[in-house]
Amino acid sequence: IPRPRNAFILFRCLFVSQQAVPASVEKDHRNISRIAGRVWKSMSEDERDPWIKAAELEKTRHEQRWPGYRY
């Protein structure tokens, strides 16, 4: 059973899928994660809020689908 994704992981998934860092610039996903982390840290609370709400929704759905699941 996969764990629900947190707000940063949801943000990073979109960051990578939109190729915010083109493959011609950086191919190593470790470095892409570092870049995404810097962008995440520079975002205001208002900019992060949609990701936090999406993570809460994913957590709620996870709890409904697998009640009592502990990780």
C-alpha positions as CSV (number, residue, x, y, z in Angstrom):
1,I,0.0,0.0,0.0
2,P,1.6,3.3,-1.0
3,R,1.8,6.1,1.5
4,P,-0.1,9.3,0.6
5,R,2.2,12.0,-0.9
6,N,3.0,15.1,1.0
7,A,2.7,18.7,-0.3
8,F,6.3,18.9,-1.5
9,I,6.2,15.5,-3.3
10,L,3.0,16.6,-5.1
11,F,4.8,19.9,-6.1
12,R,7.9,18.0,-7.2
13,C,5.9,15.7,-9.4
14,L,4.4,18.6,-11.3
15,F,7.8,20.4,-11.3
16,V,9.4,17.4,-13.0
17,S,6.5,16.7,-15.4
18,Q,6.4,20.3,-16.6
19,Q,10.2,20.1,-17.2
20,A,10.8,23.2,-15.1
21,V,14.4,22.3,-15.4
22,P,15.0,21.1,-19.0
23,A,16.9,17.8,-19.5
24,S,19.5,19.8,-21.5
25,V,20.3,21.7,-18.3
26,E,20.1,18.9,-15.8
27,K,19.4,15.2,-16.1
28,D,20.2,13.9,-12.6
29,H,17.0,13.7,-10.6
30,R,18.9,14.2,-7.4
31,N,19.8,17.6,-8.5
32,I,16.3,18.3,-9.9
33,S,15.0,17.5,-6.4
34,R,17.5,19.9,-4.9
35,I,16.3,22.6,-7.3
36,A,12.7,21.9,-6.6
37,G,13.5,22.1,-2.8
38,R,15.0,25.5,-3.3
39,V,12.0,26.7,-5.2
40,W,9.6,25.2,-2.6
41,K,11.5,27.0,0.2
42,S,11.3,30.3,-1.6
43,M,7.5,30.0,-2.1
44,S,5.2,32.0,0.2
45,E,2.6,30.3,2.3
46,D,-0.1,31.4,-0.1
47,E,1.8,29.8,-3.0
48,R,2.2,26.6,-1.0
49,D,-1.4,26.5,0.2
50,P,-2.9,24.6,-2.9
51,W,-0.2,21.9,-2.5
52,I,-0.9,21.6,1.2
53,K,-4.7,21.2,0.6
54,A,-4.1,18.7,-2.2
55,A,-1.9,16.6,0.2
56,E,-4.6,16.8,2.9
57,L,-7.2,15.6,0.4
58,E,-4.9,12.7,-0.7
59,K,-4.4,11.8,2.9
60,T,-8.1,11.8,3.6
61,R,-8.8,9.6,0.5
62,H,-6.0,7.2,1.6
63,E,-7.6,6.9,5.1
64,Q,-11.0,6.2,3.5
65,R,-9.5,3.6,1.1
66,W,-7.4,1.9,3.8
67,P,-8.9,2.5,7.2
68,G,-6.6,1.7,10.1
69,Y,-3.5,1.6,7.8
70,R,-0.3,2.6,9.7
71,Y,3.0,3.4,8.2
